[in-house]
Amino acid sequence: MIPALKSEFRKLLTVRSSYVIPAIAYALIIFVLLYVMGYRNGLANTTGPGASFFLANSIIQTANILSIFGAIVALLLMTHEYRYNTIMYSLTITNRRLKVLASKMVAVIVYVFVFVAVGVAIALASQLVGLHFSGAILPHQEFSLVNYFAQTLSFCEAWALASLLFAALLRNQVAAIAVLFIVPNTVEGLLGLLLKENVKYLPFTALSNVVTPPVASEAGRSLLEKAPWTAPQAILLFLAYLVAGWIIGGVLFLKRDAN
């Protein structure tokens, strides 16, 4: 298992995409959170009932940006193997195929953890810098930074593992990217027209509740938006889908020809 893990981390850390993609994500975060939220809208967002949730209201932007780019890195880790026909070598150096799959999952989880930790730090710092240049003063915040990081990390890890699953099932880079962007929004959006209130049980719809920010009442107190699921419930529901998907993906990875 250790040689397989070393191999996967080497593949992940020796390609340019593993550094270029995070750089783009961080640049986008700086633009959105420093310039748009901090500088342009800082004065408006730090006054009124919602002032104490200024940082919390950025969790959607931070999580969405990091999750998309983290998912792409996870997807490339798998699809590059089939695109450049290195999967045969990966399977040859281990005595069990599942070790290869498990090693990729561990590599993605660790990579996304570091990626999100840096991204959250940049996001929070960007907002503070933007506020400074706008002349606004950050009031006392009622949303825990631990929750900010935990919810963002959970959201991004879920997206990354789902992306890796799509790649393992489809084995084609273009097809996997298309499914990654079409299923969560377009497909679930169309299914919502049919399922109506039961749309909350769909995986990515449920997952979106993980990063639902608090809404302030007129008194300035936390008034959580009436969401179908709490963050822990949403993660558990998505995890159930993910486990079922990976059982299918693992069986197919074992049974199908490597090519």
KOLKE-307944 format. One record per residue (C-alpha): residue number from 1; residue in one letter; x, y, z. Coordinates in steps of 0.5 Angstrom, whole numbers. Layout:
BEGIN
<pt><pos>NUM</pos><code>A</code><u>X</u><v>Y</v><w>Z</w></pt>
...
END
This chain:
BEGIN
<pt><pos>1</pos><code>M</code><u>0</u><v>0</v><w>0</w></pt>
<pt><pos>2</pos><code>I</code><u>6</u><v>5</v><w>2</w></pt>
<pt><pos>3</pos><code>P</code><u>9</u><v>4</v><w>-5</w></pt>
<pt><pos>4</pos><code>A</code><u>2</u><v>5</v><w>-8</w></pt>
<pt><pos>5</pos><code>L</code><u>1</u><v>12</v><w>-4</w></pt>
<pt><pos>6</pos><code>K</code><u>8</u><v>14</v><w>-6</w></pt>
<pt><pos>7</pos><code>S</code><u>6</u><v>13</v><w>-13</w></pt>
<pt><pos>8</pos><code>E</code><u>0</u><v>17</v><w>-13</w></pt>
<pt><pos>9</pos><code>F</code><u>3</u><v>23</v><w>-9</w></pt>
<pt><pos>10</pos><code>R</code><u>8</u><v>23</v><w>-14</w></pt>
<pt><pos>11</pos><code>K</code><u>4</u><v>23</v><w>-20</w></pt>
<pt><pos>12</pos><code>L</code><u>-1</u><v>29</v><w>-17</w></pt>
<pt><pos>13</pos><code>L</code><u>5</u><v>33</v><w>-15</w></pt>
<pt><pos>14</pos><code>T</code><u>10</u><v>33</v><w>-21</w></pt>
<pt><pos>15</pos><code>V</code><u>5</u><v>35</v><w>-26</w></pt>
<pt><pos>16</pos><code>R</code><u>4</u><v>43</v><w>-28</w></pt>
<pt><pos>17</pos><code>S</code><u>-4</u><v>42</v><w>-27</w></pt>
<pt><pos>18</pos><code>S</code><u>-4</u><v>41</v><w>-20</w></pt>
<pt><pos>19</pos><code>Y</code><u>-1</u><v>48</v><w>-19</w></pt>
<pt><pos>20</pos><code>V</code><u>-4</u><v>52</v><w>-24</w></pt>
<pt><pos>21</pos><code>I</code><u>-11</u><v>50</v><w>-23</w></pt>
<pt><pos>22</pos><code>P</code><u>-10</u><v>52</v><w>-15</w></pt>
<pt><pos>23</pos><code>A</code><u>-7</u><v>58</v><w>-17</w></pt>
<pt><pos>24</pos><code>I</code><u>-13</u><v>60</v><w>-22</w></pt>
<pt><pos>25</pos><code>A</code><u>-17</u><v>58</v><w>-16</w></pt>
<pt><pos>26</pos><code>Y</code><u>-14</u><v>63</v><w>-11</w></pt>
<pt><pos>27</pos><code>A</code><u>-13</u><v>69</v><w>-16</w></pt>
<pt><pos>28</pos><code>L</code><u>-21</u><v>68</v><w>-17</w></pt>
<pt><pos>29</pos><code>I</code><u>-22</u><v>68</v><w>-10</w></pt>
<pt><pos>30</pos><code>I</code><u>-18</u><v>74</v><w>-9</w></pt>
<pt><pos>31</pos><code>F</code><u>-22</u><v>78</v><w>-14</w></pt>
<pt><pos>32</pos><code>V</code><u>-29</u><v>76</v><w>-12</w></pt>
<pt><pos>33</pos><code>L</code><u>-27</u><v>77</v><w>-4</w></pt>
<pt><pos>34</pos><code>L</code><u>-22</u><v>82</v><w>-4</w></pt>
<pt><pos>35</pos><code>Y</code><u>-25</u><v>87</v><w>-10</w></pt>
<pt><pos>36</pos><code>V</code><u>-32</u><v>85</v><w>-10</w></pt>
<pt><pos>37</pos><code>M</code><u>-34</u><v>83</v><w>-3</w></pt>
<pt><pos>38</pos><code>G</code><u>-29</u><v>87</v><w>1</w></pt>
<pt><pos>39</pos><code>Y</code><u>-27</u><v>93</v><w>-3</w></pt>
<pt><pos>40</pos><code>R</code><u>-34</u><v>95</v><w>-7</w></pt>
<pt><pos>41</pos><code>N</code><u>-39</u><v>92</v><w>-2</w></pt>
<pt><pos>42</pos><code>G</code><u>-35</u><v>93</v><w>4</w></pt>
<pt><pos>43</pos><code>L</code><u>-39</u><v>99</v><w>7</w></pt>
<pt><pos>44</pos><code>A</code><u>-46</u><v>96</v><w>5</w></pt>
<pt><pos>45</pos><code>N</code><u>-44</u><v>89</v><w>8</w></pt>
<pt><pos>46</pos><code>T</code><u>-41</u><v>91</v><w>15</w></pt>
<pt><pos>47</pos><code>T</code><u>-47</u><v>96</v><w>17</w></pt>
<pt><pos>48</pos><code>G</code><u>-54</u><v>93</v><w>18</w></pt>
<pt><pos>49</pos><code>P</code><u>-57</u><v>87</v><w>21</w></pt>
<pt><pos>50</pos><code>G</code><u>-52</u><v>82</v><w>17</w></pt>
<pt><pos>51</pos><code>A</code><u>-46</u><v>86</v><w>19</w></pt>
<pt><pos>52</pos><code>S</code><u>-44</u><v>80</v><w>24</w></pt>
<pt><pos>53</pos><code>F</code><u>-44</u><v>75</v><w>19</w></pt>
<pt><pos>54</pos><code>F</code><u>-40</u><v>79</v><w>14</w></pt>
<pt><pos>55</pos><code>L</code><u>-35</u><v>73</v><w>13</w></pt>
<pt><pos>56</pos><code>A</code><u>-40</u><v>68</v><w>14</w></pt>
<pt><pos>57</pos><code>N</code><u>-44</u><v>70</v><w>8</w></pt>
<pt><pos>58</pos><code>S</code><u>-38</u><v>69</v><w>3</w></pt>
<pt><pos>59</pos><code>I</code><u>-37</u><v>62</v><w>5</w></pt>
<pt><pos>60</pos><code>I</code><u>-42</u><v>60</v><w>-1</w></pt>
<pt><pos>61</pos><code>Q</code><u>-37</u><v>64</v><w>-6</w></pt>
<pt><pos>62</pos><code>T</code><u>-31</u><v>61</v><w>-3</w></pt>
<pt><pos>63</pos><code>A</code><u>-33</u><v>53</v><w>-3</w></pt>
<pt><pos>64</pos><code>N</code><u>-36</u><v>54</v><w>-10</w></pt>
<pt><pos>65</pos><code>I</code><u>-29</u><v>56</v><w>-13</w></pt>
<pt><pos>66</pos><code>L</code><u>-25</u><v>51</v><w>-9</w></pt>
<pt><pos>67</pos><code>S</code><u>-30</u><v>45</v><w>-10</w></pt>
<pt><pos>68</pos><code>I</code><u>-30</u><v>46</v><w>-17</w></pt>
<pt><pos>69</pos><code>F</code><u>-22</u><v>47</v><w>-18</w></pt>
<pt><pos>70</pos><code>G</code><u>-21</u><v>41</v><w>-13</w></pt>
<pt><pos>71</pos><code>A</code><u>-25</u><v>37</v><w>-17</w></pt>
<pt><pos>72</pos><code>I</code><u>-22</u><v>38</v><w>-23</w></pt>
<pt><pos>73</pos><code>V</code><u>-15</u><v>36</v><w>-20</w></pt>
<pt><pos>74</pos><code>A</code><u>-18</u><v>30</v><w>-17</w></pt>
<pt><pos>75</pos><code>L</code><u>-21</u><v>28</v><w>-24</w></pt>
<pt><pos>76</pos><code>L</code><u>-15</u><v>29</v><w>-28</w></pt>
<pt><pos>77</pos><code>L</code><u>-11</u><v>24</v><w>-23</w></pt>
<pt><pos>78</pos><code>M</code><u>-15</u><v>19</v><w>-26</w></pt>
<pt><pos>79</pos><code>T</code><u>-17</u><v>21</v><w>-33</w></pt>
<pt><pos>80</pos><code>H</code><u>-9</u><v>22</v><w>-34</w></pt>
<pt><pos>81</pos><code>E</code><u>-8</u><v>15</v><w>-33</w></pt>
<pt><pos>82</pos><code>Y</code><u>-12</u><v>13</v><w>-39</w></pt>
<pt><pos>83</pos><code>R</code><u>-11</u><v>18</v><w>-43</w></pt>
<pt><pos>84</pos><code>Y</code><u>-3</u><v>17</v><w>-43</w></pt>
<pt><pos>85</pos><code>N</code><u>-4</u><v>9</v><w>-42</w></pt>
<pt><pos>86</pos><code>T</code><u>0</u><v>9</v><w>-35</w></pt>
<pt><pos>87</pos><code>I</code><u>-6</u><v>5</v><w>-32</w></pt>
<pt><pos>88</pos><code>M</code><u>-2</u><v>-1</v><w>-34</w></pt>
<pt><pos>89</pos><code>Y</code><u>4</u><v>1</v><w>-30</w></pt>
<pt><pos>90</pos><code>S</code><u>0</u><v>3</v><w>-24</w></pt>
<pt><pos>91</pos><code>L</code><u>-4</u><v>-4</v><w>-24</w></pt>
<pt><pos>92</pos><code>T</code><u>3</u><v>-8</v><w>-25</w></pt>
<pt><pos>93</pos><code>I</code><u>6</u><v>-5</v><w>-19</w></pt>
<pt><pos>94</pos><code>T</code><u>1</u><v>-7</v><w>-14</w></pt>
<pt><pos>95</pos><code>N</code><u>-2</u><v>-14</v><w>-13</w></pt>
<pt><pos>96</pos><code>R</code><u>-9</u><v>-11</v><w>-12</w></pt>
<pt><pos>97</pos><code>R</code><u>-13</u><v>-7</v><w>-16</w></pt>
<pt><pos>98</pos><code>L</code><u>-16</u><v>-4</v><w>-10</w></pt>
<pt><pos>99</pos><code>K</code><u>-10</u><v>-1</v><w>-7</w></pt>
<pt><pos>100</pos><code>V</code><u>-9</u><v>3</v><w>-13</w></pt>
<pt><pos>101</pos><code>L</code><u>-16</u><v>6</v><w>-12</w></pt>
<pt><pos>102</pos><code>A</code><u>-15</u><v>7</v><w>-5</w></pt>
<pt><pos>103</pos><code>S</code><u>-9</u><v>10</v><w>-6</w></pt>
<pt><pos>104</pos><code>K</code><u>-12</u><v>15</v><w>-11</w></pt>
<pt><pos>105</pos><code>M</code><u>-17</u><v>17</v><w>-6</w></pt>
<pt><pos>106</pos><code>V</code><u>-12</u><v>18</v><w>0</w></pt>
<pt><pos>107</pos><code>A</code><u>-8</u><v>22</v><w>-5</w></pt>
<pt><pos>108</pos><code>V</code><u>-14</u><v>27</v><w>-7</w></pt>
<pt><pos>109</pos><code>I</code><u>-17</u><v>27</v><w>0</w></pt>
<pt><pos>110</pos><code>V</code><u>-10</u><v>30</v><w>3</w></pt>
<pt><pos>111</pos><code>Y</code><u>-9</u><v>34</v><w>-3</w></pt>
<pt><pos>112</pos><code>V</code><u>-16</u><v>38</v><w>-2</w></pt>
<pt><pos>113</pos><code>F</code><u>-15</u><v>39</v><w>5</w></pt>
<pt><pos>114</pos><code>V</code><u>-8</u><v>43</v><w>4</w></pt>
<pt><pos>115</pos><code>F</code><u>-12</u><v>46</v><w>-2</w></pt>
<pt><pos>116</pos><code>V</code><u>-18</u><v>48</v><w>2</w></pt>
<pt><pos>117</pos><code>A</code><u>-14</u><v>50</v><w>8</w></pt>
<pt><pos>118</pos><code>V</code><u>-10</u><v>55</v><w>4</w></pt>
<pt><pos>119</pos><code>G</code><u>-16</u><v>57</v><w>0</w></pt>
<pt><pos>120</pos><code>V</code><u>-20</u><v>59</v><w>6</w></pt>
<pt><pos>121</pos><code>A</code><u>-14</u><v>63</v><w>9</w></pt>
<pt><pos>122</pos><code>I</code><u>-13</u><v>67</v><w>3</w></pt>
<pt><pos>123</pos><code>A</code><u>-21</u><v>68</v><w>3</w></pt>
<pt><pos>124</pos><code>L</code><u>-21</u><v>71</v><w>10</w></pt>
<pt><pos>125</pos><code>A</code><u>-15</u><v>75</v><w>9</w></pt>
<pt><pos>126</pos><code>S</code><u>-18</u><v>78</v><w>2</w></pt>
<pt><pos>127</pos><code>Q</code><u>-24</u><v>80</v><w>5</w></pt>
<pt><pos>128</pos><code>L</code><u>-20</u><v>84</v><w>11</w></pt>
<pt><pos>129</pos><code>V</code><u>-16</u><v>87</v><w>6</w></pt>
<pt><pos>130</pos><code>G</code><u>-21</u><v>89</v><w>2</w></pt>
<pt><pos>131</pos><code>L</code><u>-25</u><v>92</v><w>8</w></pt>
<pt><pos>132</pos><code>H</code><u>-19</u><v>96</v><w>10</w></pt>
<pt><pos>133</pos><code>F</code><u>-18</u><v>99</v><w>3</w></pt>
<pt><pos>134</pos><code>S</code><u>-26</u><v>101</v><w>3</w></pt>
<pt><pos>135</pos><code>G</code><u>-25</u><v>104</v><w>9</w></pt>
<pt><pos>136</pos><code>A</code><u>-30</u><v>100</v><w>13</w></pt>
<pt><pos>137</pos><code>I</code><u>-29</u><v>97</v><w>20</w></pt>
<pt><pos>138</pos><code>L</code><u>-30</u><v>89</v><w>21</w></pt>
<pt><pos>139</pos><code>P</code><u>-35</u><v>89</v><w>27</w></pt>
<pt><pos>140</pos><code>H</code><u>-36</u><v>83</v><w>31</w></pt>
<pt><pos>141</pos><code>Q</code><u>-37</u><v>76</v><w>28</w></pt>
<pt><pos>142</pos><code>E</code><u>-42</u><v>71</v><w>30</w></pt>
<pt><pos>143</pos><code>F</code><u>-40</u><v>66</v><w>26</w></pt>
<pt><pos>144</pos><code>S</code><u>-34</u><v>61</v><w>28</w></pt>
<pt><pos>145</pos><code>L</code><u>-28</u><v>61</v><w>23</w></pt>
<pt><pos>146</pos><code>V</code><u>-28</u><v>53</v><w>25</w></pt>
<pt><pos>147</pos><code>N</code><u>-35</u><v>52</v><w>22</w></pt>
<pt><pos>148</pos><code>Y</code><u>-33</u><v>56</v><w>16</w></pt>
<pt><pos>149</pos><code>F</code><u>-27</u><v>52</v><w>15</w></pt>
<pt><pos>150</pos><code>A</code><u>-30</u><v>45</v><w>17</w></pt>
<pt><pos>151</pos><code>Q</code><u>-36</u><v>46</v><w>12</w></pt>
<pt><pos>152</pos><code>T</code><u>-32</u><v>49</v><w>6</w></pt>
<pt><pos>153</pos><code>L</code><u>-27</u><v>43</v><w>7</w></pt>
<pt><pos>154</pos><code>S</code><u>-33</u><v>38</v><w>8</w></pt>
<pt><pos>155</pos><code>F</code><u>-36</u><v>41</v><w>1</w></pt>
<pt><pos>156</pos><code>C</code><u>-30</u><v>41</v><w>-3</w></pt>
<pt><pos>157</pos><code>E</code><u>-28</u><v>34</v><w>-1</w></pt>
<pt><pos>158</pos><code>A</code><u>-35</u><v>31</v><w>-3</w></pt>
<pt><pos>159</pos><code>W</code><u>-34</u><v>34</v><w>-9</w></pt>
<pt><pos>160</pos><code>A</code><u>-27</u><v>32</v><w>-10</w></pt>
<pt><pos>161</pos><code>L</code><u>-29</u><v>24</v><w>-9</w></pt>
<pt><pos>162</pos><code>A</code><u>-35</u><v>25</v><w>-13</w></pt>
<pt><pos>163</pos><code>S</code><u>-31</u><v>28</v><w>-19</w></pt>
<pt><pos>164</pos><code>L</code><u>-26</u><v>22</v><w>-18</w></pt>
<pt><pos>165</pos><code>L</code><u>-32</u><v>17</v><w>-18</w></pt>
<pt><pos>166</pos><code>F</code><u>-34</u><v>20</v><w>-25</w></pt>
<pt><pos>167</pos><code>A</code><u>-27</u><v>19</v><w>-27</w></pt>
<pt><pos>168</pos><code>A</code><u>-27</u><v>12</v><w>-25</w></pt>
<pt><pos>169</pos><code>L</code><u>-33</u><v>10</v><w>-28</w></pt>
<pt><pos>170</pos><code>L</code><u>-32</u><v>14</v><w>-35</w></pt>
<pt><pos>171</pos><code>R</code><u>-25</u><v>13</v><w>-36</w></pt>
<pt><pos>172</pos><code>N</code><u>-25</u><v>19</v><w>-41</w></pt>
<pt><pos>173</pos><code>Q</code><u>-23</u><v>26</v><w>-39</w></pt>
<pt><pos>174</pos><code>V</code><u>-28</u><v>30</v><w>-43</w></pt>
<pt><pos>175</pos><code>A</code><u>-34</u><v>25</v><w>-41</w></pt>
<pt><pos>176</pos><code>A</code><u>-32</u><v>26</v><w>-34</w></pt>
<pt><pos>177</pos><code>I</code><u>-31</u><v>33</v><w>-34</w></pt>
<pt><pos>178</pos><code>A</code><u>-38</u><v>34</v><w>-38</w></pt>
<pt><pos>179</pos><code>V</code><u>-42</u><v>30</v><w>-33</w></pt>
<pt><pos>180</pos><code>L</code><u>-38</u><v>34</v><w>-27</w></pt>
<pt><pos>181</pos><code>F</code><u>-41</u><v>40</v><w>-30</w></pt>
<pt><pos>182</pos><code>I</code><u>-48</u><v>38</v><w>-32</w></pt>
<pt><pos>183</pos><code>V</code><u>-50</u><v>33</v><w>-27</w></pt>
<pt><pos>184</pos><code>P</code><u>-50</u><v>37</v><w>-21</w></pt>
<pt><pos>185</pos><code>N</code><u>-54</u><v>43</v><w>-24</w></pt>
<pt><pos>186</pos><code>T</code><u>-57</u><v>41</v><w>-31</w></pt>
<pt><pos>187</pos><code>V</code><u>-60</u><v>34</v><w>-29</w></pt>
<pt><pos>188</pos><code>E</code><u>-62</u><v>35</v><w>-22</w></pt>
<pt><pos>189</pos><code>G</code><u>-65</u><v>42</v><w>-24</w></pt>
<pt><pos>190</pos><code>L</code><u>-69</u><v>38</v><w>-29</w></pt>
<pt><pos>191</pos><code>L</code><u>-71</u><v>33</v><w>-24</w></pt>
<pt><pos>192</pos><code>G</code><u>-73</u><v>38</v><w>-19</w></pt>
<pt><pos>193</pos><code>L</code><u>-79</u><v>40</v><w>-24</w></pt>
<pt><pos>194</pos><code>L</code><u>-81</u><v>33</v><w>-23</w></pt>
<pt><pos>195</pos><code>L</code><u>-79</u><v>31</v><w>-16</w></pt>
<pt><pos>196</pos><code>K</code><u>-82</u><v>38</v><w>-13</w></pt>
<pt><pos>197</pos><code>E</code><u>-81</u><v>38</v><w>-6</w></pt>
<pt><pos>198</pos><code>N</code><u>-77</u><v>31</v><w>-6</w></pt>
<pt><pos>199</pos><code>V</code><u>-71</u><v>34</v><w>-10</w></pt>
<pt><pos>200</pos><code>K</code><u>-68</u><v>35</v><w>-3</w></pt>
<pt><pos>201</pos><code>Y</code><u>-66</u><v>28</v><w>-3</w></pt>
<pt><pos>202</pos><code>L</code><u>-62</u><v>29</v><w>-9</w></pt>
<pt><pos>203</pos><code>P</code><u>-54</u><v>28</v><w>-8</w></pt>
<pt><pos>204</pos><code>F</code><u>-52</u><v>35</v><w>-10</w></pt>
<pt><pos>205</pos><code>T</code><u>-58</u><v>39</v><w>-8</w></pt>
<pt><pos>206</pos><code>A</code><u>-57</u><v>36</v><w>-1</w></pt>
<pt><pos>207</pos><code>L</code><u>-50</u><v>38</v><w>-1</w></pt>
<pt><pos>208</pos><code>S</code><u>-51</u><v>45</v><w>-3</w></pt>
<pt><pos>209</pos><code>N</code><u>-54</u><v>46</v><w>4</w></pt>
<pt><pos>210</pos><code>V</code><u>-47</u><v>44</v><w>7</w></pt>
<pt><pos>211</pos><code>V</code><u>-45</u><v>51</v><w>6</w></pt>
<pt><pos>212</pos><code>T</code><u>-52</u><v>55</v><w>7</w></pt>
<pt><pos>213</pos><code>P</code><u>-50</u><v>61</v><w>11</w></pt>
<pt><pos>214</pos><code>P</code><u>-54</u><v>64</v><w>17</w></pt>
<pt><pos>215</pos><code>V</code><u>-58</u><v>70</v><w>15</w></pt>
<pt><pos>216</pos><code>A</code><u>-59</u><v>75</v><w>21</w></pt>
<pt><pos>217</pos><code>S</code><u>-65</u><v>78</v><w>23</w></pt>
<pt><pos>218</pos><code>E</code><u>-67</u><v>85</v><w>25</w></pt>
<pt><pos>219</pos><code>A</code><u>-64</u><v>84</v><w>32</w></pt>
<pt><pos>220</pos><code>G</code><u>-58</u><v>82</v><w>29</w></pt>
<pt><pos>221</pos><code>R</code><u>-58</u><v>75</v><w>31</w></pt>
<pt><pos>222</pos><code>S</code><u>-57</u><v>69</v><w>28</w></pt>
<pt><pos>223</pos><code>L</code><u>-63</u><v>66</v><w>24</w></pt>
<pt><pos>224</pos><code>L</code><u>-61</u><v>60</v><w>20</w></pt>
<pt><pos>225</pos><code>E</code><u>-65</u><v>60</v><w>13</w></pt>
<pt><pos>226</pos><code>K</code><u>-70</u><v>54</v><w>13</w></pt>
<pt><pos>227</pos><code>A</code><u>-66</u><v>49</v><w>10</w></pt>
<pt><pos>228</pos><code>P</code><u>-68</u><v>42</v><w>8</w></pt>
<pt><pos>229</pos><code>W</code><u>-62</u><v>39</v><w>12</w></pt>
<pt><pos>230</pos><code>T</code><u>-57</u><v>41</v><w>17</w></pt>
<pt><pos>231</pos><code>A</code><u>-50</u><v>41</v><w>15</w></pt>
<pt><pos>232</pos><code>P</code><u>-49</u><v>34</v><w>18</w></pt>
<pt><pos>233</pos><code>Q</code><u>-55</u><v>31</v><w>15</w></pt>
<pt><pos>234</pos><code>A</code><u>-53</u><v>34</v><w>8</w></pt>
<pt><pos>235</pos><code>I</code><u>-46</u><v>31</v><w>9</w></pt>
<pt><pos>236</pos><code>L</code><u>-49</u><v>24</v><w>11</w></pt>
<pt><pos>237</pos><code>L</code><u>-54</u><v>24</v><w>6</w></pt>
<pt><pos>238</pos><code>F</code><u>-49</u><v>25</v><w>0</w></pt>
<pt><pos>239</pos><code>L</code><u>-44</u><v>20</v><w>4</w></pt>
<pt><pos>240</pos><code>A</code><u>-49</u><v>15</v><w>3</w></pt>
<pt><pos>241</pos><code>Y</code><u>-50</u><v>16</v><w>-5</w></pt>
<pt><pos>242</pos><code>L</code><u>-42</u><v>17</v><w>-5</w></pt>
<pt><pos>243</pos><code>V</code><u>-41</u><v>10</v><w>-2</w></pt>
<pt><pos>244</pos><code>A</code><u>-46</u><v>7</v><w>-6</w></pt>
<pt><pos>245</pos><code>G</code><u>-43</u><v>10</v><w>-12</w></pt>
<pt><pos>246</pos><code>W</code><u>-36</u><v>8</v><w>-10</w></pt>
<pt><pos>247</pos><code>I</code><u>-38</u><v>0</v><w>-9</w></pt>
<pt><pos>248</pos><code>I</code><u>-40</u><v>0</v><w>-16</w></pt>
<pt><pos>249</pos><code>G</code><u>-34</u><v>4</v><w>-18</w></pt>
<pt><pos>250</pos><code>G</code><u>-30</u><v>-1</v><w>-14</w></pt>
<pt><pos>251</pos><code>V</code><u>-33</u><v>-7</v><w>-17</w></pt>
<pt><pos>252</pos><code>L</code><u>-32</u><v>-4</v><w>-24</w></pt>
<pt><pos>253</pos><code>F</code><u>-25</u><v>-2</v><w>-23</w></pt>
<pt><pos>254</pos><code>L</code><u>-24</u><v>-10</v><w>-21</w></pt>
<pt><pos>255</pos><code>K</code><u>-28</u><v>-13</v><w>-27</w></pt>
<pt><pos>256</pos><code>R</code><u>-26</u><v>-9</v><w>-33</w></pt>
<pt><pos>257</pos><code>D</code><u>-20</u><v>-9</v><w>-37</w></pt>
<pt><pos>258</pos><code>A</code><u>-15</u><v>-4</v><w>-36</w></pt>
<pt><pos>259</pos><code>N</code><u>-16</u><v>-1</v><w>-43</w></pt>
END
